[in-house]
Amino acid sequence: MSNPNSRLFMTRMSHIEELKALDERIGSRAINQEERAQIDKINQAVNAIDVEMRNNIRKEEQTAASERHDSLVGAGNGGTRAGSVAAALGEAVGVGTSGETRSIEFSSAGFTGETRDLLTSTSGASVMREFMDELMSVQTNGSPIWEYARKVQTDHTRTLEYPNISAFGSAVWLAEAAALSEDDPTLSTISLNAYKVGQITQVSYEAEHEVSQVLDVIARDLFSNITTAVDARLATGTGSSQVQGITVGFTGSSTIGGTDNPTADELIQAFHALPSQYRRGNCVWAMNDATVSSIRLLKDTTNQYIWQSGLAMGQPDTLLGFPVITSSSIATAGSDAKIGVFYNADQMLVRSSTLRFERSADVGFANDLISYRALQSIDARVLNPAAGVVLTNENA
């Protein structure tokens, strides 16, 4: 404990002793006004000390993090700061070293301050927060299904039992003084596994050391490719020994005539095929870009476009008042094709582990190559199958 906090701690303990002595004097009788004022004054003093101690601890942690960062990137002791945040990341995973593998675990939550501690196989290090934010945004921006879903992140890959309600109770009207009978929901659990996805790539020793920002390019490419693979499963995964996708997990259905793209009337029918209690929530349309392009020209019976472009910065395009997201893995129009889903995104649950980014100089040693790989474990399940409608072409 730091010296300031040692002093504060002793003062705090003396206040606690005052409270104990006061409590003994009062005993079992009622507290009078003067004693209440004393108690309030002591409690206020203890609370003020607690706040000051927490602030001192926070300052110490920030100073320690800053010193670790400066040590990593060569600043603070006459050195030269690394030219980029990618360079700082490179030092963290051991660019320029041999005979060891270093690993960093990226989490999508918990970023605080201007630096973030990283877990490596050798020692603690840190890298600027901004670069990590950028890398993690590759995932959320690369998979809109993932972005809109309910998310759970774990630091392990054991099977996760997630609580769920499989059937709801109901409320009833009562006469005056009538008894209210019990009507409980049916509770269940959903098992979320951890299916591993990853990629490894190799670069020459010369490229790693001589090409500016090569690590930046490698990291972004690996993260992007993992996200593309995950998005495909989130769209169409069977749920049997793999991730469950939205076109499989949701059981509501709406038929699209023939093998054509949906008409305005068919989209309105699909909209109302989703029970109203689910339409009040975080609903989205998910389709292939080819399907979306045809829908943009559709009009309703009043000759108004049913598609509304998101003209404001950051606002999504909407269809019948709800956002539209795209996935290249959702089918285009064809016989018995599942060409879209209108669903409540809160009923899609995605479980993920921290994403590992690793470097090894050993794998391609004979060819003087450096190996980089990224790995992550993912699973997804639909919590309530009735909370989504799958738009399906007729079987021609």
Secondary structure, 3 states (H helix, E strand, C coil): CCHHHHHHHHHHHHHHHHHHHHHHHHCCCCCCHHHHHHHHHHHHHHHHHHHHHHHHHHHHHHHHHHHHHHHHHCCCCCCCCCCCHHHHHHHHHCCCCCCCEEEEEECCCCCCCCEEEECCCCCCEEEEHHHHHHHHHHHHHHCHHHHHCEEEEECCCCCEEEEEEEECCCCCCCCCCCCCCCCCCEEEEEEECCEEEEEEEEEEHHHHHHCCCHHHHHHHHHHHHHHHHHHHHHHHCECCCCCECHHHHCCEEEEECCCCCCCHHHHHHHHHHCCHHHHCCCEEEEECHHHHHHHCCCECCCCCECEECCCCCCCCCEECCEEEEECCCCCCCCCCCEEEEEEEHHHEEEEEECEEEEEEEEEEHHHCEEEEEEEEEEEEEECCHHHEEEEEECCC
